[in-house]
Amino acid sequence: MKEYTLQGLKSFGFKRIKTIFAPQLTKIKSFNIISVMYLSKEYKADIFAKHGKGATDTGSSEGQVALFTSRIAHLTGHLKKNKKDFSTQLALQKLVGKRRALLAYLHKKDINRYRAIIKALELRDIIK
């Protein structure tokens, strides 16, 4: 379990930590940072290294599809808990459309790369 200091939480963008928590509290255990920073630089680099051409190649279609799939999974989990969050629902629909367009591009340009990314991410074949 990670421990975060008050100064460390301020670096994440939390400005009013001392008013939220007791002033004598110097360490906070099990603060849910993952929900705040679910797409960190390291996580994105890992996705691009696994599905793209390399960790720094952020423009490859396979890497973008994998990143979109990760974000779609996160937003889907959020919407299961918050059913009336319509702005997130709209963002999810736009993200699914972007992923679908990239998959259509891959299908048109190189069918083997398309089939490989579909198999790796366990997605349905949406292009008929």
KOLGU-4560 file (N, C-alpha, C; in nm, 3 decimals, padded with zeros to 5 digits):
<recs>
<n_xx: 00.083 n_yy: -00.116 n_zz: 00.000 ca_xx: 00.000 ca_yy: 00.000 ca_zz: 00.000 c_xx: 00.089 c_yy: 00.124 c_zz: 00.000 mol: A seq: 1 type: MET>
<n_xx: 00.064 n_yy: 00.215 n_zz: -00.094 ca_xx: 00.146 ca_yy: 00.334 ca_zz: -00.104 c_xx: 00.101 c_yy: 00.438 c_zz: -00.003 mol: A seq: 2 type: LYS>
<n_xx: 00.194 n_yy: 00.518 n_zz: 00.040 ca_xx: 00.164 ca_yy: 00.629 ca_zz: 00.130 c_xx: 00.195 c_yy: 00.759 c_zz: 00.057 mol: A seq: 3 type: GLU>
<n_xx: 00.106 n_yy: 00.854 n_zz: 00.068 ca_xx: 00.123 ca_yy: 00.982 ca_zz: 00.001 c_xx: 00.127 c_yy: 01.092 c_zz: 00.107 mol: A seq: 4 type: TYR>
<n_xx: 00.223 n_yy: 01.180 n_zz: 00.096 ca_xx: 00.230 ca_yy: 01.293 ca_zz: 00.188 c_xx: 00.138 c_yy: 01.403 c_zz: 00.137 mol: A seq: 5 type: THR>
<n_xx: 00.114 n_yy: 01.501 n_zz: 00.223 ca_xx: 00.029 ca_yy: 01.612 ca_zz: 00.182 c_xx: 00.092 c_yy: 01.688 c_zz: 00.067 mol: A seq: 6 type: LEU>
<n_xx: 00.223 n_yy: 01.706 n_zz: 00.069 ca_xx: 00.291 ca_yy: 01.777 ca_zz: -00.040 c_xx: 00.280 c_yy: 01.696 c_zz: -00.169 mol: A seq: 7 type: GLN>
<n_xx: 00.288 n_yy: 01.564 n_zz: -00.158 ca_xx: 00.276 ca_yy: 01.479 ca_zz: -00.276 c_xx: 00.138 c_yy: 01.488 c_zz: -00.339 mol: A seq: 8 type: GLY>
<n_xx: 00.036 n_yy: 01.497 n_zz: -00.256 ca_xx: -00.099 ca_yy: 01.511 ca_zz: -00.310 c_xx: -00.120 c_yy: 01.647 c_zz: -00.374 mol: A seq: 9 type: LEU>
<n_xx: -00.054 n_yy: 01.749 n_zz: -00.322 ca_xx: -00.065 ca_yy: 01.881 ca_zz: -00.384 c_xx: -00.003 c_yy: 01.881 c_zz: -00.523 mol: A seq: 10 type: LYS>
<n_xx: 00.098 n_yy: 01.799 n_zz: -00.543 ca_xx: 00.159 ca_yy: 01.793 ca_zz: -00.676 c_xx: 00.066 c_yy: 01.728 c_zz: -00.778 mol: A seq: 11 type: SER>
<n_xx: -00.033 n_yy: 01.652 n_zz: -00.732 ca_xx: -00.133 ca_yy: 01.595 ca_zz: -00.824 c_xx: -00.241 c_yy: 01.695 c_zz: -00.861 mol: A seq: 12 type: PHE>
<n_xx: -00.240 n_yy: 01.811 n_zz: -00.797 ca_xx: -00.339 ca_yy: 01.912 ca_zz: -00.831 c_xx: -00.439 c_yy: 01.938 c_zz: -00.720 mol: A seq: 13 type: GLY>
<n_xx: -00.428 n_yy: 01.870 n_zz: -00.608 ca_xx: -00.517 ca_yy: 01.894 ca_zz: -00.497 c_xx: -00.466 c_yy: 02.016 c_zz: -00.421 mol: A seq: 14 type: PHE>
<n_xx: -00.547 n_yy: 02.122 n_zz: -00.411 ca_xx: -00.500 ca_yy: 02.245 ca_zz: -00.351 c_xx: -00.540 c_yy: 02.259 c_zz: -00.205 mol: A seq: 15 type: LYS>
<n_xx: -00.653 n_yy: 02.206 n_zz: -00.166 ca_xx: -00.704 ca_yy: 02.229 ca_zz: -00.032 c_xx: -00.695 c_yy: 02.104 c_zz: 00.054 mol: A seq: 16 type: ARG>
<n_xx: -00.582 n_yy: 02.041 n_zz: 00.055 ca_xx: -00.565 ca_yy: 01.917 ca_zz: 00.129 c_xx: -00.576 c_yy: 01.941 c_zz: 00.280 mol: A seq: 17 type: ILE>
<n_xx: -00.515 n_yy: 02.048 n_zz: 00.331 ca_xx: -00.513 ca_yy: 02.069 ca_zz: 00.474 c_xx: -00.651 c_yy: 02.098 c_zz: 00.531 mol: A seq: 18 type: LYS>
<n_xx: -00.741 n_yy: 02.154 n_zz: 00.451 ca_xx: -00.876 ca_yy: 02.177 ca_zz: 00.501 c_xx: -00.961 c_yy: 02.051 c_zz: 00.494 mol: A seq: 19 type: THR>
<n_xx: -00.926 n_yy: 01.962 n_zz: 00.403 ca_xx: -01.002 ca_yy: 01.837 ca_zz: 00.391 c_xx: -00.960 c_yy: 01.739 c_zz: 00.500 mol: A seq: 20 type: ILE>
<n_xx: -00.829 n_yy: 01.726 n_zz: 00.522 ca_xx: -00.777 ca_yy: 01.633 ca_zz: 00.619 c_xx: -00.730 c_yy: 01.708 c_zz: 00.743 mol: A seq: 21 type: PHE>
<n_xx: -00.710 n_yy: 01.636 n_zz: 00.851 ca_xx: -00.664 ca_yy: 01.698 ca_zz: 00.975 c_xx: -00.524 c_yy: 01.757 c_zz: 00.956 mol: A seq: 22 type: ALA>
<n_xx: -00.496 n_yy: 01.875 n_zz: 01.013 ca_xx: -00.365 ca_yy: 01.937 ca_zz: 00.993 c_xx: -00.251 c_yy: 01.855 c_zz: 01.051 mol: A seq: 23 type: PRO>
<n_xx: -00.276 n_yy: 01.777 n_zz: 01.156 ca_xx: -00.167 ca_yy: 01.698 ca_zz: 01.214 c_xx: -00.137 c_yy: 01.574 c_zz: 01.131 mol: A seq: 24 type: GLN>
<n_xx: -00.219 n_yy: 01.541 n_zz: 01.034 ca_xx: -00.199 ca_yy: 01.423 ca_zz: 00.951 c_xx: -00.085 c_yy: 01.449 c_zz: 00.852 mol: A seq: 25 type: LEU>
<n_xx: 00.018 n_yy: 01.369 n_zz: 00.859 ca_xx: 00.131 ca_yy: 01.388 ca_zz: 00.769 c_xx: 00.135 c_yy: 01.284 c_zz: 00.659 mol: A seq: 26 type: THR>
<n_xx: 00.072 n_yy: 01.170 n_zz: 00.678 ca_xx: 00.070 ca_yy: 01.068 ca_zz: 00.574 c_xx: -00.073 c_yy: 01.017 c_zz: 00.558 mol: A seq: 27 type: LYS>
<n_xx: -00.110 n_yy: 00.991 n_zz: 00.437 ca_xx: -00.244 ca_yy: 00.943 ca_zz: 00.406 c_xx: -00.228 c_yy: 00.806 c_zz: 00.343 mol: A seq: 28 type: ILE>
<n_xx: -00.290 n_yy: 00.706 n_zz: 00.402 ca_xx: -00.279 ca_yy: 00.570 ca_zz: 00.349 c_xx: -00.398 c_yy: 00.540 c_zz: 00.261 mol: A seq: 29 type: LYS>
<n_xx: -00.373 n_yy: 00.465 n_zz: 00.156 ca_xx: -00.473 ca_yy: 00.412 ca_zz: 00.063 c_xx: -00.561 c_yy: 00.521 c_zz: 00.004 mol: A seq: 30 type: SER>
<n_xx: -00.504 n_yy: 00.634 n_zz: -00.033 ca_xx: -00.579 ca_yy: 00.736 ca_zz: -00.104 c_xx: -00.592 c_yy: 00.691 c_zz: -00.249 mol: A seq: 31 type: PHE>
<n_xx: -00.707 n_yy: 00.700 n_zz: -00.307 ca_xx: -00.733 ca_yy: 00.641 ca_zz: -00.437 c_xx: -00.679 c_yy: 00.729 c_zz: -00.549 mol: A seq: 32 type: ASN>
<n_xx: -00.549 n_yy: 00.725 n_zz: -00.570 ca_xx: -00.486 ca_yy: 00.804 ca_zz: -00.676 c_xx: -00.513 c_yy: 00.742 c_zz: -00.813 mol: A seq: 33 type: ILE>
<n_xx: -00.539 n_yy: 00.615 n_zz: -00.820 ca_xx: -00.558 ca_yy: 00.547 ca_zz: -00.948 c_xx: -00.677 c_yy: 00.606 c_zz: -01.022 mol: A seq: 34 type: ILE>
<n_xx: -00.783 n_yy: 00.642 n_zz: -00.952 ca_xx: -00.898 ca_yy: 00.700 ca_zz: -01.021 c_xx: -00.867 c_yy: 00.840 c_zz: -01.072 mol: A seq: 35 type: SER>
<n_xx: -00.770 n_yy: 00.908 n_zz: -01.011 ca_xx: -00.733 ca_yy: 01.041 ca_zz: -01.057 c_xx: -00.637 c_yy: 01.033 c_zz: -01.176 mol: A seq: 36 type: VAL>
<n_xx: -00.538 n_yy: 00.945 n_zz: -01.168 ca_xx: -00.435 ca_yy: 00.934 ca_zz: -01.269 c_xx: -00.438 c_yy: 00.796 c_zz: -01.333 mol: A seq: 37 type: MET>
<n_xx: -00.546 n_yy: 00.758 n_zz: -01.395 ca_xx: -00.553 ca_yy: 00.623 ca_zz: -01.449 c_xx: -00.477 c_yy: 00.610 c_zz: -01.581 mol: A seq: 38 type: TYR>
<n_xx: -00.444 n_yy: 00.722 n_zz: -01.646 ca_xx: -00.365 ca_yy: 00.717 ca_zz: -01.769 c_xx: -00.234 c_yy: 00.791 c_zz: -01.747 mol: A seq: 39 type: LEU>
<n_xx: -00.147 n_yy: 00.733 n_zz: -01.668 ca_xx: -00.018 ca_yy: 00.796 ca_zz: -01.642 c_xx: 00.074 c_yy: 00.776 c_zz: -01.762 mol: A seq: 40 type: SER>
<n_xx: 00.186 n_yy: 00.845 n_zz: -01.761 ca_xx: 00.283 ca_yy: 00.834 ca_zz: -01.871 c_xx: 00.335 c_yy: 00.692 c_zz: -01.883 mol: A seq: 41 type: LYS>
<n_xx: 00.360 n_yy: 00.628 n_zz: -01.769 ca_xx: 00.414 ca_yy: 00.493 ca_zz: -01.771 c_xx: 00.313 c_yy: 00.394 c_zz: -01.829 mol: A seq: 42 type: GLU>
<n_xx: 00.185 n_yy: 00.413 n_zz: -01.792 ca_xx: 00.080 ca_yy: 00.324 ca_zz: -01.841 c_xx: 00.063 c_yy: 00.339 c_zz: -01.992 mol: A seq: 43 type: TYR>
<n_xx: 00.066 n_yy: 00.463 n_zz: -02.041 ca_xx: 00.054 ca_yy: 00.486 ca_zz: -02.184 c_xx: 00.174 c_yy: 00.428 c_zz: -02.258 mol: A seq: 44 type: LYS>
<n_xx: 00.295 n_yy: 00.449 n_zz: -02.203 ca_xx: 00.415 ca_yy: 00.396 ca_zz: -02.267 c_xx: 00.409 c_yy: 00.244 c_zz: -02.275 mol: A seq: 45 type: ALA>
<n_xx: 00.354 n_yy: 00.181 n_zz: -02.171 ca_xx: 00.340 ca_yy: 00.035 ca_zz: -02.170 c_xx: 00.242 c_yy: -00.011 c_zz: -02.279 mol: A seq: 46 type: ASP>
<n_xx: 00.132 n_yy: 00.061 n_zz: -02.294 ca_xx: 00.034 ca_yy: 00.027 ca_zz: -02.398 c_xx: 00.097 c_yy: 00.039 c_zz: -02.536 mol: A seq: 47 type: ILE>
<n_xx: 00.168 n_yy: 00.152 n_zz: -02.560 ca_xx: 00.228 ca_yy: 00.172 ca_zz: -02.691 c_xx: 00.341 c_yy: 00.073 c_zz: -02.717 mol: A seq: 48 type: PHE>
<n_xx: 00.414 n_yy: 00.035 n_zz: -02.613 ca_xx: 00.521 ca_yy: -00.063 ca_zz: -02.632 c_xx: 00.464 c_yy: -00.200 c_zz: -02.664 mol: A seq: 49 type: ALA>
<n_xx: 00.352 n_yy: -00.233 n_zz: -02.602 ca_xx: 00.293 ca_yy: -00.365 ca_zz: -02.623 c_xx: 00.222 c_yy: -00.376 c_zz: -02.759 mol: A seq: 50 type: LYS>
<n_xx: 00.148 n_yy: -00.273 n_zz: -02.797 ca_xx: 00.066 ca_yy: -00.283 ca_zz: -02.918 c_xx: 00.118 c_yy: -00.201 c_zz: -03.035 mol: A seq: 51 type: HIS>
<n_xx: 00.201 n_yy: -00.102 n_zz: -03.009 ca_xx: 00.255 ca_yy: -00.020 ca_zz: -03.117 c_xx: 00.390 c_yy: -00.070 c_zz: -03.162 mol: A seq: 52 type: GLY>
<n_xx: 00.463 n_yy: 00.018 n_zz: -03.229 ca_xx: 00.596 ca_yy: -00.019 ca_zz: -03.277 c_xx: 00.703 c_yy: 00.003 c_zz: -03.170 mol: A seq: 53 type: LYS>
<n_xx: 00.673 n_yy: 00.084 n_zz: -03.070 ca_xx: 00.766 ca_yy: 00.112 ca_zz: -02.961 c_xx: 00.699 c_yy: 00.200 c_zz: -02.858 mol: A seq: 54 type: GLY>
<n_xx: 00.768 n_yy: 00.223 n_zz: -02.746 ca_xx: 00.709 ca_yy: 00.301 ca_zz: -02.638 c_xx: 00.692 c_yy: 00.448 c_zz: -02.676 mol: A seq: 55 type: ALA>
<n_xx: 00.776 n_yy: 00.496 n_zz: -02.768 ca_xx: 00.766 ca_yy: 00.637 ca_zz: -02.806 c_xx: 00.684 c_yy: 00.659 c_zz: -02.932 mol: A seq: 56 type: THR>
<n_xx: 00.642 n_yy: 00.553 n_zz: -02.998 ca_xx: 00.561 ca_yy: 00.566 ca_zz: -03.120 c_xx: 00.415 c_yy: 00.576 c_zz: -03.082 mol: A seq: 57 type: ASP>
<n_xx: 00.371 n_yy: 00.698 n_zz: -03.054 ca_xx: 00.234 ca_yy: 00.718 ca_zz: -03.008 c_xx: 00.135 c_yy: 00.737 c_zz: -03.123 mol: A seq: 58 type: THR>
<n_xx: 00.183 n_yy: 00.743 n_zz: -03.245 ca_xx: 00.094 ca_yy: 00.771 ca_zz: -03.356 c_xx: 00.049 c_yy: 00.649 c_zz: -03.434 mol: A seq: 59 type: GLY>
<n_xx: 00.100 n_yy: 00.532 n_zz: -03.401 ca_xx: 00.060 ca_yy: 00.413 ca_zz: -03.477 c_xx: -00.087 c_yy: 00.381 c_zz: -03.451 mol: A seq: 60 type: SER>
<n_xx: -00.152 n_yy: 00.332 n_zz: -03.552 ca_xx: -00.295 ca_yy: 00.303 ca_zz: -03.541 c_xx: -00.322 c_yy: 00.196 c_zz: -03.436 mol: A seq: 61 type: SER>
<n_xx: -00.236 n_yy: 00.095 n_zz: -03.429 ca_xx: -00.257 ca_yy: -00.011 ca_zz: -03.331 c_xx: -00.246 c_yy: 00.043 c_zz: -03.188 mol: A seq: 62 type: GLU>
<n_xx: -00.148 n_yy: 00.130 n_zz: -03.164 ca_xx: -00.132 ca_yy: 00.189 ca_zz: -03.032 c_xx: -00.249 c_yy: 00.278 c_zz: -02.994 mol: A seq: 63 type: GLY>
<n_xx: -00.298 n_yy: 00.355 n_zz: -03.091 ca_xx: -00.414 ca_yy: 00.441 ca_zz: -03.064 c_xx: -00.539 c_yy: 00.358 c_zz: -03.034 mol: A seq: 64 type: GLN>
<n_xx: -00.560 n_yy: 00.251 n_zz: -03.109 ca_xx: -00.675 ca_yy: 00.164 ca_zz: -03.084 c_xx: -00.665 c_yy: 00.102 c_zz: -02.946 mol: A seq: 65 type: VAL>
<n_xx: -00.546 n_yy: 00.060 n_zz: -02.907 ca_xx: -00.527 ca_yy: 00.000 ca_zz: -02.774 c_xx: -00.553 c_yy: 00.103 c_zz: -02.664 mol: A seq: 66 type: ALA>
<n_xx: -00.506 n_yy: 00.227 n_zz: -02.684 ca_xx: -00.530 ca_yy: 00.332 ca_zz: -02.586 c_xx: -00.678 c_yy: 00.366 c_zz: -02.577 mol: A seq: 67 type: LEU>
<n_xx: -00.745 n_yy: 00.376 n_zz: -02.691 ca_xx: -00.888 ca_yy: 00.401 ca_zz: -02.691 c_xx: -00.964 c_yy: 00.288 c_zz: -02.621 mol: A seq: 68 type: PHE>
<n_xx: -00.921 n_yy: 00.165 n_zz: -02.641 ca_xx: -00.987 ca_yy: 00.051 ca_zz: -02.577 c_xx: -00.971 c_yy: 00.058 c_zz: -02.426 mol: A seq: 69 type: THR>
<n_xx: -00.855 n_yy: 00.098 n_zz: -02.380 ca_xx: -00.832 ca_yy: 00.113 ca_zz: -02.236 c_xx: -00.921 c_yy: 00.224 c_zz: -02.179 mol: A seq: 70 type: SER>
<n_xx: -00.929 n_yy: 00.335 n_zz: -02.249 ca_xx: -01.014 ca_yy: 00.445 ca_zz: -02.201 c_xx: -01.162 c_yy: 00.407 c_zz: -02.205 mol: A seq: 71 type: ARG>
<n_xx: -01.203 n_yy: 00.331 n_zz: -02.306 ca_xx: -01.342 ca_yy: 00.287 ca_zz: -02.316 c_xx: -01.376 c_yy: 00.195 c_zz: -02.199 mol: A seq: 72 type: ILE>
<n_xx: -01.285 n_yy: 00.106 n_zz: -02.164 ca_xx: -01.309 ca_yy: 00.016 ca_zz: -02.051 c_xx: -01.321 c_yy: 00.096 c_zz: -01.920 mol: A seq: 73 type: ALA>
<n_xx: -01.238 n_yy: 00.198 n_zz: -01.904 ca_xx: -01.245 ca_yy: 00.281 ca_zz: -01.783 c_xx: -01.377 c_yy: 00.357 c_zz: -01.776 mol: A seq: 74 type: HIS>
<n_xx: -01.418 n_yy: 00.418 n_zz: -01.887 ca_xx: -01.543 ca_yy: 00.494 ca_zz: -01.888 c_xx: -01.664 c_yy: 00.404 c_zz: -01.872 mol: A seq: 75 type: LEU>
<n_xx: -01.657 n_yy: 00.283 n_zz: -01.925 ca_xx: -01.768 ca_yy: 00.189 ca_zz: -01.908 c_xx: -01.785 c_yy: 00.152 c_zz: -01.761 mol: A seq: 76 type: THR>
<n_xx: -01.674 n_yy: 00.129 n_zz: -01.692 ca_xx: -01.681 ca_yy: 00.101 ca_zz: -01.548 c_xx: -01.737 c_yy: 00.219 c_zz: -01.470 mol: A seq: 77 type: GLY>
<n_xx: -01.699 n_yy: 00.341 n_zz: -01.511 ca_xx: -01.752 ca_yy: 00.461 ca_zz: -01.445 c_xx: -01.902 c_yy: 00.473 c_zz: -01.466 mol: A seq: 78 type: HIS>
<n_xx: -01.948 n_yy: 00.443 n_zz: -01.588 ca_xx: -02.091 ca_yy: 00.456 ca_zz: -01.618 c_xx: -02.174 c_yy: 00.347 c_zz: -01.551 mol: A seq: 79 type: LEU>
<n_xx: -02.114 n_yy: 00.235 n_zz: -01.517 ca_xx: -02.188 ca_yy: 00.132 ca_zz: -01.444 c_xx: -02.221 c_yy: 00.181 c_zz: -01.303 mol: A seq: 80 type: LYS>
<n_xx: -02.131 n_yy: 00.263 n_zz: -01.246 ca_xx: -02.156 ca_yy: 00.317 ca_zz: -01.112 c_xx: -02.240 c_yy: 00.444 c_zz: -01.117 mol: A seq: 81 type: LYS>
<n_xx: -02.224 n_yy: 00.525 n_zz: -01.222 ca_xx: -02.291 ca_yy: 00.654 ca_zz: -01.233 c_xx: -02.378 c_yy: 00.655 c_zz: -01.359 mol: A seq: 82 type: ASN>
<n_xx: -02.495 n_yy: 00.600 n_zz: -01.347 ca_xx: -02.580 ca_yy: 00.578 ca_zz: -01.464 c_xx: -02.630 c_yy: 00.707 c_zz: -01.529 mol: A seq: 83 type: LYS>
<n_xx: -02.639 n_yy: 00.815 n_zz: -01.453 ca_xx: -02.694 ca_yy: 00.939 ca_zz: -01.506 c_xx: -02.588 c_yy: 01.040 c_zz: -01.546 mol: A seq: 84 type: LYS>
<n_xx: -02.465 n_yy: 00.996 n_zz: -01.563 ca_xx: -02.357 ca_yy: 01.085 ca_zz: -01.605 c_xx: -02.358 c_yy: 01.093 c_zz: -01.757 mol: A seq: 85 type: ASP>
<n_xx: -02.438 n_yy: 01.186 n_zz: -01.809 ca_xx: -02.461 ca_yy: 01.190 ca_zz: -01.953 c_xx: -02.343 c_yy: 01.251 c_zz: -02.029 mol: A seq: 86 type: PHE>
<n_xx: -02.264 n_yy: 01.336 n_zz: -01.966 ca_xx: -02.148 ca_yy: 01.390 ca_zz: -02.036 c_xx: -02.043 c_yy: 01.280 c_zz: -02.058 mol: A seq: 87 type: SER>
<n_xx: -02.027 n_yy: 01.191 n_zz: -01.962 ca_xx: -01.936 ca_yy: 01.078 ca_zz: -01.980 c_xx: -01.991 c_yy: 00.982 c_zz: -02.085 mol: A seq: 88 type: THR>
<n_xx: -02.121 n_yy: 00.968 n_zz: -02.089 ca_xx: -02.183 ca_yy: 00.881 ca_zz: -02.189 c_xx: -02.157 c_yy: 00.935 c_zz: -02.330 mol: A seq: 89 type: GLN>
<n_xx: -02.166 n_yy: 01.067 n_zz: -02.346 ca_xx: -02.137 ca_yy: 01.128 ca_zz: -02.476 c_xx: -01.990 c_yy: 01.111 c_zz: -02.513 mol: A seq: 90 type: LEU>
<n_xx: -01.902 n_yy: 01.130 n_zz: -02.416 ca_xx: -01.758 ca_yy: 01.112 ca_zz: -02.440 c_xx: -01.728 c_yy: 00.968 c_zz: -02.479 mol: A seq: 91 type: ALA>
<n_xx: -01.795 n_yy: 00.873 n_zz: -02.416 ca_xx: -01.776 ca_yy: 00.732 ca_zz: -02.448 c_xx: -01.821 c_yy: 00.702 c_zz: -02.591 mol: A seq: 92 type: LEU>
<n_xx: -01.934 n_yy: 00.758 n_zz: -02.632 ca_xx: -01.983 ca_yy: 00.736 ca_zz: -02.768 c_xx: -01.887 c_yy: 00.794 c_zz: -02.871 mol: A seq: 93 type: GLN>
<n_xx: -01.831 n_yy: 00.911 n_zz: -02.842 ca_xx: -01.734 ca_yy: 00.971 ca_zz: -02.934 c_xx: -01.607 c_yy: 00.887 c_zz: -02.943 mol: A seq: 94 type: LYS>
<n_xx: -01.564 n_yy: 00.835 n_zz: -02.830 ca_xx: -01.443 ca_yy: 00.753 ca_zz: -02.826 c_xx: -01.463 c_yy: 00.622 c_zz: -02.902 mol: A seq: 95 type: LEU>
<n_xx: -01.579 n_yy: 00.562 n_zz: -02.889 ca_xx: -01.609 ca_yy: 00.439 ca_zz: -02.964 c_xx: -01.611 c_yy: 00.469 c_zz: -03.114 mol: A seq: 96 type: VAL>
<n_xx: -01.663 n_yy: 00.585 n_zz: -03.153 ca_xx: -01.663 ca_yy: 00.625 ca_zz: -03.294 c_xx: -01.521 c_yy: 00.645 c_zz: -03.347 mol: A seq: 97 type: GLY>
<n_xx: -01.435 n_yy: 00.706 n_zz: -03.267 ca_xx: -01.295 ca_yy: 00.724 ca_zz: -03.309 c_xx: -01.225 c_yy: 00.590 c_zz: -03.327 mol: A seq: 98 type: LYS>
<n_xx: -01.250 n_yy: 00.499 n_zz: -03.231 ca_xx: -01.187 ca_yy: 00.367 ca_zz: -03.241 c_xx: -01.238 c_yy: 00.293 c_zz: -03.363 mol: A seq: 99 type: ARG>
<n_xx: -01.366 n_yy: 00.304 n_zz: -03.389 ca_xx: -01.425 ca_yy: 00.237 ca_zz: -03.505 c_xx: -01.367 c_yy: 00.291 c_zz: -03.636 mol: A seq: 100 type: ARG>
<n_xx: -01.347 n_yy: 00.424 n_zz: -03.642 ca_xx: -01.289 ca_yy: 00.485 ca_zz: -03.762 c_xx: -01.145 c_yy: 00.439 c_zz: -03.783 mol: A seq: 101 type: ALA>
<n_xx: -01.068 n_yy: 00.430 n_zz: -03.675 ca_xx: -00.931 ca_yy: 00.382 ca_zz: -03.687 c_xx: -00.927 c_yy: 00.235 c_zz: -03.730 mol: A seq: 102 type: LEU>
<n_xx: -01.019 n_yy: 00.156 n_zz: -03.676 ca_xx: -01.024 ca_yy: 00.015 ca_zz: -03.717 c_xx: -01.065 c_yy: 00.002 c_zz: -03.863 mol: A seq: 103 type: LEU>
<n_xx: -01.155 n_yy: 00.088 n_zz: -03.911 ca_xx: -01.195 ca_yy: 00.087 ca_zz: -04.052 c_xx: -01.077 c_yy: 00.125 c_zz: -04.140 mol: A seq: 104 type: ALA>
<n_xx: -00.998 n_yy: 00.223 n_zz: -04.095 ca_xx: -00.877 ca_yy: 00.262 ca_zz: -04.169 c_xx: -00.779 c_yy: 00.146 c_zz: -04.177 mol: A seq: 105 type: TYR>
<n_xx: -00.756 n_yy: 00.079 n_zz: -04.064 ca_xx: -00.665 ca_yy: -00.035 ca_zz: -04.063 c_xx: -00.715 c_yy: -00.147 c_zz: -04.153 mol: A seq: 106 type: LEU>
<n_xx: -00.846 n_yy: -00.170 n_zz: -04.152 ca_xx: -00.905 ca_yy: -00.274 ca_zz: -04.236 c_xx: -00.883 c_yy: -00.243 c_zz: -04.383 mol: A seq: 107 type: HIS>
<n_xx: -00.895 n_yy: -00.116 n_zz: -04.418 ca_xx: -00.878 ca_yy: -00.075 ca_zz: -04.557 c_xx: -00.732 c_yy: -00.081 c_zz: -04.600 mol: A seq: 108 type: LYS>
<n_xx: -00.640 n_yy: -00.039 n_zz: -04.512 ca_xx: -00.498 ca_yy: -00.029 ca_zz: -04.549 c_xx: -00.423 c_yy: -00.162 c_zz: -04.540 mol: A seq: 109 type: LYS>
<n_xx: -00.441 n_yy: -00.233 n_zz: -04.427 ca_xx: -00.365 ca_yy: -00.356 ca_zz: -04.406 c_xx: -00.449 c_yy: -00.452 c_zz: -04.322 mol: A seq: 110 type: ASP>
<n_xx: -00.509 n_yy: -00.550 n_zz: -04.388 ca_xx: -00.601 ca_yy: -00.642 ca_zz: -04.321 c_xx: -00.530 c_yy: -00.727 c_zz: -04.217 mol: A seq: 111 type: ILE>
<n_xx: -00.403 n_yy: -00.757 n_zz: -04.236 ca_xx: -00.330 ca_yy: -00.840 ca_zz: -04.139 c_xx: -00.308 c_yy: -00.766 c_zz: -04.008 mol: A seq: 112 type: ASN>
<n_xx: -00.271 n_yy: -00.637 n_zz: -04.017 ca_xx: -00.255 ca_yy: -00.556 ca_zz: -03.895 c_xx: -00.389 c_yy: -00.543 c_zz: -03.822 mol: A seq: 113 type: ARG>
<n_xx: -00.497 n_yy: -00.527 n_zz: -03.899 ca_xx: -00.632 ca_yy: -00.516 ca_zz: -03.841 c_xx: -00.667 c_yy: -00.644 c_zz: -03.765 mol: A seq: 114 type: TYR>
<n_xx: -00.645 n_yy: -00.758 n_zz: -03.828 ca_xx: -00.678 ca_yy: -00.886 ca_zz: -03.763 c_xx: -00.592 c_yy: -00.910 c_zz: -03.640 mol: A seq: 115 type: ARG>
<n_xx: -00.465 n_yy: -00.866 n_zz: -03.645 ca_xx: -00.376 ca_yy: -00.884 ca_zz: -03.530 c_xx: -00.421 c_yy: -00.801 c_zz: -03.410 mol: A seq: 116 type: ALA>
<n_xx: -00.461 n_yy: -00.676 n_zz: -03.433 ca_xx: -00.503 ca_yy: -00.592 ca_zz: -03.321 c_xx: -00.638 c_yy: -00.635 c_zz: -03.266 mol: A seq: 117 type: ILE>
<n_xx: -00.726 n_yy: -00.683 n_zz: -03.353 ca_xx: -00.855 ca_yy: -00.735 ca_zz: -03.308 c_xx: -00.834 c_yy: -00.856 c_zz: -03.217 mol: A seq: 118 type: ILE>
<n_xx: -00.742 n_yy: -00.943 n_zz: -03.258 ca_xx: -00.715 ca_yy: -01.063 ca_zz: -03.179 c_xx: -00.645 c_yy: -01.029 c_zz: -03.048 mol: A seq: 119 type: LYS>
<n_xx: -00.550 n_yy: -00.935 n_zz: -03.052 ca_xx: -00.475 ca_yy: -00.898 ca_zz: -02.931 c_xx: -00.563 c_yy: -00.832 c_zz: -02.826 mol: A seq: 120 type: ALA>
<n_xx: -00.656 n_yy: -00.747 n_zz: -02.871 ca_xx: -00.743 ca_yy: -00.676 ca_zz: -02.778 c_xx: -00.874 c_yy: -00.748 c_zz: -02.751 mol: A seq: 121 type: LEU>
<n_xx: -00.896 n_yy: -00.861 n_zz: -02.818 ca_xx: -01.017 ca_yy: -00.942 ca_zz: -02.803 c_xx: -01.142 c_yy: -00.860 c_zz: -02.832 mol: A seq: 122 type: GLU>
<n_xx: -01.141 n_yy: -00.790 n_zz: -02.948 ca_xx: -01.256 ca_yy: -00.712 ca_zz: -02.991 c_xx: -01.333 c_yy: -00.789 c_zz: -03.096 mol: A seq: 123 type: LEU>
<n_xx: -01.459 n_yy: -00.750 n_zz: -03.113 ca_xx: -01.539 ca_yy: -00.811 ca_zz: -03.218 c_xx: -01.497 c_yy: -00.753 c_zz: -03.353 mol: A seq: 124 type: ARG>
<n_xx: -01.515 n_yy: -00.831 n_zz: -03.458 ca_xx: -01.486 ca_yy: -00.784 ca_zz: -03.593 c_xx: -01.605 c_yy: -00.700 c_zz: -03.637 mol: A seq: 125 type: ASP>
<n_xx: -01.588 n_yy: -00.567 n_zz: -03.632 ca_xx: -01.702 ca_yy: -00.479 ca_zz: -03.658 c_xx: -01.712 c_yy: -00.439 c_zz: -03.805 mol: A seq: 126 type: ILE>
<n_xx: -01.609 n_yy: -00.462 n_zz: -03.883 ca_xx: -01.609 ca_yy: -00.425 ca_zz: -04.024 c_xx: -01.654 c_yy: -00.546 c_zz: -04.105 mol: A seq: 127 type: ILE>
<n_xx: -01.760 n_yy: -00.530 n_zz: -04.177 ca_xx: -01.812 ca_yy: -00.641 ca_zz: -04.259 c_xx: -01.790 c_yy: -00.615 c_zz: -04.404 mol: A seq: 128 type: LYS>
</recs>
